[in-house]
Amino acid sequence: GDSVTQMEGPVTLSEEAFLTINCTYTATGYPSLFWYVQYPGEGLQLLLKATKADDKGSNKGFEATYRKETTSFHLEKGSVQVSDSAVYFCALSDGGFSGGYNKLIFGAGTRLAVHP
Amino acid sequence: DSGVTQTPKHLITATGQRVTLRCSPRSGDLSVYWYQQSLDQGLQFLIQYYNGEERAKGNILERFSAQQFPDLHSELNLSSLELGDSALYFCASSVGGSGRNTGELFFGEGSRLTVL
């Protein structure tokens, strides 16, 4: 079945460092891809998404490009802040957008800790 | 605030007991999803309902059941509880069906269940 694999954490960086969190996927069709973020004590919230190959999702300085040839959706940010400390989840949607068939399959999550 | 409300936020109970977790989706959302987040298994999809009907089933134990009511709120029932059921249970909602569906899920803050 469909699955998502992301790099294990924790990832520890100093403020203003460059961030990459790797994510690869396995899917039979053409899924949409997502990055969700979970801040301490909160639920998950959508960070960015891409719905087709070569699309780039971006938000709050984070970017990820849907690479069909490498089945990847790596998350990047040029300069992290302490406030970016959270758990980041890569996910894919294994169905179409009609009829509510958009169950998400999540990776294991990568904890990011940014120090001043 | 995602607009998804989960109650209770925290619950402590004993092995063998039964609990019910409640979820109110965002206004207008027809789909409700339940996820279990534990330290050793990450974020696992349990079950999805769309407009009152079960639409997808994941790694949900037979001791667990769920339903979505006519007013679209949902309940997750966990019975014969075991120590290993201790986890954070998230509810999420999405539009589904008619109207533009972006594929995004909106998560509640979760119900933390501790089984002693």
Chai-1 contact restraints between the chains, C-beta under 6 A:
chainA,res_idxA,chainB,res_idxB,connection_type,confidence,min_distance_angstrom,max_distance_angstrom,comment,restraint_id
A,S32,B,G103,contact,1.0,0.0,6.0,A-B,restraint_1
A,G43,B,F107,contact,1.0,0.0,6.0,A-B,restraint_2
A,G43,B,G108,contact,1.0,0.0,6.0,A-B,restraint_3
A,G43,B,E109,contact,1.0,0.0,6.0,A-B,restraint_4
A,G43,B,G110,contact,1.0,0.0,6.0,A-B,restraint_5
A,L44,B,F107,contact,1.0,0.0,6.0,A-B,restraint_6
A,L46,B,E104,contact,1.0,0.0,6.0,A-B,restraint_7
A,S93,B,G103,contact,1.0,0.0,6.0,A-B,restraint_8
A,F97,B,N101,contact,1.0,0.0,6.0,A-B,restraint_9
A,F97,B,G103,contact,1.0,0.0,6.0,A-B,restraint_10
A,G100,B,S31,contact,1.0,0.0,6.0,A-B,restraint_11
A,G100,B,Y50,contact,1.0,0.0,6.0,A-B,restraint_12
A,G100,B,G96,contact,1.0,0.0,6.0,A-B,restraint_13
A,G100,B,G97,contact,1.0,0.0,6.0,A-B,restraint_14
A,N102,B,G103,contact,1.0,0.0,6.0,A-B,restraint_15
A,K103,B,Q48,contact,1.0,0.0,6.0,A-B,restraint_16
A,K103,B,A56,contact,1.0,0.0,6.0,A-B,restraint_17
A,L104,B,L105,contact,1.0,0.0,6.0,A-B,restraint_18
A,F106,B,L43,contact,1.0,0.0,6.0,A-B,restraint_19
A,A108,B,G42,contact,1.0,0.0,6.0,A-B,restraint_20
A,G109,B,G42,contact,1.0,0.0,6.0,A-B,restraint_21
